[in-house]
Amino acid sequence: MHFDFDAGKYAAYVWPAFALTAGAFVWMIADSLASARRWRREAERLQAQRDARKS
């Protein structure tokens, strides 16, 4: 399969738009993973606190 990367006269708009979109996707993925880690730590803390009260 051959990809044609020539955007012609619109290259000045197309490639920055692709780069901005890729950056936004990277940001969203990184933020989602960071949030998941925070929620997991909080859930583990609450579970440990609950287990400590039961003992």
N, CA and C of each residue as an Amber inpcrd file, in Angstrom:
protein
   165
   0.8440000  -1.1730000   0.0000000   0.0000000   0.0000000   0.0000000
   0.8950000   1.2440000   0.0000000   0.5970000   2.1800000  -0.8550000
   1.3900000   3.3950000  -0.9980000   0.5700000   4.5790000  -0.4860000
   1.1530000   5.3080000   0.4670000   0.4790000   6.4880000   0.9930000
   1.0020000   7.7270000   0.2870000   0.1200000   8.6170000  -0.0530000
   0.5000000   9.8640000  -0.6920000   0.4580000  10.9680000   0.3640000
   1.6340000  11.4100000   0.7930000   1.7160000  12.4140000   1.8500000
   1.7270000  13.8370000   1.3070000   1.5610000  13.9880000   0.0140000
   1.5590000  15.3110000  -0.5960000   0.1910000  15.9580000  -0.3910000
   0.1560000  17.0100000   0.4210000  -1.1010000  17.7080000   0.6870000
  -1.2620000  18.9270000  -0.2180000  -0.3230000  19.1250000  -1.1000000
  -0.4290000  20.2270000  -2.0610000  -0.4210000  21.5840000  -1.3850000
  -1.2400000  22.4750000  -1.8890000  -1.2510000  23.8420000  -1.3650000
  -1.8890000  23.9280000   0.0170000  -2.5190000  22.8620000   0.4570000
  -3.1570000  22.8670000   1.7760000  -2.2680000  22.2740000   2.8710000
  -1.0410000  21.9130000   2.5340000  -0.1260000  21.2820000   3.4950000
   0.0780000  22.1470000   4.7320000   0.0980000  23.4560000   4.5530000
   0.3090000  24.3620000   5.6860000  -0.8290000  24.2640000   6.7010000
  -1.9700000  23.7520000   6.2880000  -3.1110000  23.6020000   7.1860000
  -3.3010000  22.1540000   7.6290000  -3.0590000  21.2270000   6.7230000
  -3.3160000  19.8150000   6.9940000  -2.3560000  19.2480000   8.0310000
  -1.0430000  19.4370000   7.8430000  -0.0730000  18.8090000   8.7480000
  -0.1310000  19.3760000  10.1650000  -0.2630000  20.6740000  10.3510000
  -0.4350000  21.1620000  11.7250000  -1.7280000  20.6400000  12.3690000
  -2.7720000  20.4900000  11.5610000  -4.0190000  19.9530000  12.1040000
  -3.8330000  18.5020000  12.5470000  -3.1150000  17.7080000  11.7460000
  -2.8160000  16.3360000  12.1480000  -1.9860000  16.3140000  13.4210000
  -0.9760000  17.1880000  13.4960000  -0.1080000  17.2330000  14.6800000
  -0.9010000  17.6470000  15.9120000  -1.7640000  18.6280000  15.7790000
  -2.5910000  19.0730000  16.8980000  -3.5350000  17.9660000  17.3620000
  -4.1080000  17.2540000  16.4250000  -4.9950000  16.1490000  16.7570000
  -4.2370000  15.0330000  17.4710000  -3.0690000  14.6870000  16.9790000
  -2.2510000  13.6550000  17.6270000  -1.8670000  14.0950000  19.0350000
  -1.5020000  15.3640000  19.1910000  -1.1690000  15.8850000  20.5160000
  -2.3520000  15.8160000  21.4680000  -3.5290000  16.1320000  20.9710000
  -4.7340000  16.0600000  21.8090000  -5.0060000  14.6180000  22.2320000
  -4.8370000  13.6730000  21.3210000  -5.0380000  12.2660000  21.6740000
  -4.0400000  11.8110000  22.7270000  -2.7830000  12.1960000  22.5750000
  -1.7590000  11.8320000  23.5580000  -2.1110000  12.4230000  24.9180000
  -2.5250000  13.6870000  24.9210000  -2.9060000  14.3630000  26.1660000
  -4.0780000  13.6230000  26.8290000  -5.1060000  13.2890000  26.0670000
  -6.2820000  12.6210000  26.6310000  -5.9260000  11.2530000  27.1990000
  -5.0920000  10.5070000  26.5060000  -4.6870000   9.1890000  26.9870000
  -3.8760000   9.3180000  28.2670000  -2.9140000  10.2370000  28.2780000
  -2.0820000  10.4300000  29.4690000  -2.9260000  10.8870000  30.6530000
  -3.8530000  11.7990000  30.4240000  -4.7140000  12.2890000  31.4990000
  -5.6290000  11.1800000  32.0170000  -6.1450000  10.3540000  31.1300000
  -7.0030000   9.2360000  31.5480000  -6.2260000   8.2330000  32.3940000
  -5.0030000   7.9220000  31.9800000  -4.1880000   6.9900000  32.7500000
  -3.8240000   7.5670000  34.1160000  -3.5020000   8.8510000  34.1640000
  -3.1800000   9.4960000  35.4390000  -4.4030000   9.5020000  36.3620000
  -5.5650000   9.7810000  35.8170000  -6.7940000   9.7660000  36.6220000
  -7.0890000   8.3690000  37.1410000  -6.8840000   7.3770000  36.3000000
  -7.1250000   5.9960000  36.7270000  -6.1920000   5.6230000  37.8730000
  -4.9280000   6.0450000  37.7920000  -3.9890000   5.7650000  38.8850000
  -4.4230000   6.4540000  40.1670000  -4.8920000   7.7030000  40.0700000
  -5.3580000   8.4280000  41.2670000  -6.5700000   7.7360000  41.8800000
  -7.5290000   7.3450000  41.0360000  -8.7280000   6.6750000  41.5420000
  -8.3780000   5.3340000  42.1820000  -7.4350000   4.6070000  41.5840000
  -7.0370000   3.3210000  42.1460000  -6.3920000   3.5150000  43.5180000
  -5.4950000   4.4870000  43.6300000  -4.8600000   4.7610000  44.9280000
  -5.9000000   5.1470000  45.9670000  -6.8530000   5.9820000  45.5720000
  -7.9040000   6.4000000  46.5050000  -8.7620000   5.2090000  46.9170000
  -9.1140000   4.3420000  45.9880000  -9.9160000   3.1560000  46.3160000
  -9.1370000   2.2250000  47.2450000  -7.8510000   2.0530000  46.9850000
  -7.0370000   1.2060000  47.8650000  -6.9150000   1.8140000  49.2600000
  -6.7870000   3.1350000  49.3340000  -6.7090000   3.8030000  50.6300000
  -8.0020000   3.6230000  51.4110000  -9.1240000   3.8080000  50.7330000
 -10.4160000   3.6450000  51.4020000 -10.6390000   2.1940000  51.8380000
 -10.2230000   1.2420000  51.0080000 -10.3690000  -0.1680000  51.3730000
  -9.5060000  -0.4940000  52.5900000  -8.2840000   0.0080000  52.6360000
  -7.4100000  -0.2230000  53.7810000  -8.0000000   0.4160000  55.0270000
  -8.5660000   1.5870000  54.8750000  -9.1940000   2.2570000  56.0120000
 -10.3870000   1.4470000  56.5140000 -11.1780000   0.9320000  55.6020000
 -12.3380000   0.1160000  55.9640000 -11.9010000  -1.1730000  56.6450000
 -10.8630000  -1.8160000  56.1090000 -10.3480000  -3.0570000  56.7080000
  -9.7980000  -2.7990000  58.1020000  -9.1440000  -1.6400000  58.2950000
  -8.5910000  -1.3000000  59.6010000  -9.6970000  -1.0910000  60.6280000
 -10.8170000  -0.5350000  60.2250000 -11.9460000  -0.3350000  61.1470000
 -12.5870000  -1.6620000  61.5500000 -12.6050000  -2.6290000  60.6270000
 -13.2000000  -3.9360000  60.9150000 -12.3630000  -4.7110000  61.9190000
 -11.0580000  -4.5090000  61.9370000 -10.1690000  -5.2740000  62.8110000
 -10.2090000  -4.8120000  64.2430000
